[in-house]
Amino acid sequence: MKIIFYSLLITSVSLLIFSSCTKNDNPIIIVVDENNNGFETKKVAEIFAINCATSGCHTGSSPSSGLALKTYSEVLQGSSNRSGGTV
């Protein structure tokens, strides 16, 4: 019974990870501005810009789950106005 449970758990987590965001061959490069896009440090701003605020994921006019991550103010706005997890 435990083997079945763990197999299903691993499969579910793997599917969630691999299907979370789509890969785009022509990503929009998000530049970190002199104010670090509103984040505390440039390193944090770069992490969001490179890993999350990419085309087809958390940026643009229709970000995934209604959560835009290009700037700190968008993070705060998205956190309070989330669409309930719908894409």
C-alpha positions in Angstrom: 0.0 0.0 0.0 2.8 2.4 0.9 4.6 1.7 -2.4 1.5 2.6 -4.4 1.0 5.8 -2.4 4.6 6.9 -2.8 4.6 6.0 -6.5 1.5 8.2 -7.0 2.9 11.0 -5.0 6.2 11.0 -6.9 4.3 10.9 -10.2 2.0 13.7 -9.2 4.8 16.0 -8.1 6.8 15.2 -11.2 3.9 16.1 -13.4 3.3 19.3 -11.5 6.9 20.4 -11.9 7.2 19.6 -15.6 3.9 21.2 -16.5 4.0 24.4 -14.4 5.2 26.8 -17.0 5.7 26.6 -20.8 9.1 27.0 -22.4 9.4 29.8 -25.0 12.1 29.6 -27.6 12.1 33.4 -27.9 11.9 34.7 -24.3 11.4 38.3 -23.5 14.5 39.5 -21.7 13.6 41.4 -18.6 16.1 44.0 -17.6 16.8 44.8 -14.0 16.7 48.6 -13.7 18.8 50.9 -11.4 16.2 50.5 -8.7 16.3 46.7 -8.8 12.8 46.6 -10.2 11.7 47.5 -6.6 13.2 44.5 -5.0 15.7 44.8 -2.1 18.7 43.7 -4.0 19.8 43.2 -7.6 20.4 39.5 -6.9 16.7 39.0 -5.9 15.5 41.0 -8.9 17.6 38.9 -11.2 16.2 35.6 -9.8 12.6 36.7 -10.5 13.5 38.2 -13.9 15.4 35.2 -15.1 13.4 32.3 -13.6 9.8 33.6 -13.2 9.1 36.7 -15.2 9.4 35.1 -18.6 7.0 35.0 -21.5 4.3 32.4 -21.0 4.8 32.4 -17.3 4.5 35.3 -14.7 4.6 38.4 -16.9 2.7 40.2 -19.6 -1.0 41.0 -19.9 -2.1 37.5 -18.7 0.4 36.1 -16.2 0.1 32.6 -15.0 -2.5 32.3 -12.1 -2.8 36.1 -12.2 0.5 36.6 -10.5 3.0 38.9 -12.3 6.6 38.8 -11.0 8.4 41.4 -13.1 8.5 44.0 -10.3 8.1 44.0 -6.5 4.9 46.1 -6.8 3.4 43.5 -9.2 4.2 40.8 -6.7 2.4 42.7 -4.0 -0.6 43.5 -6.2 -0.8 39.9 -7.4 -0.6 38.6 -3.9 -3.7 40.5 -2.8 -5.7 40.1 -6.0 -5.0 36.5 -7.0 -7.5 34.8 -9.3 -7.8 31.8 -7.1 -5.2 29.7 -8.9 -6.9 29.7 -12.3 -4.6 30.1 -15.3 
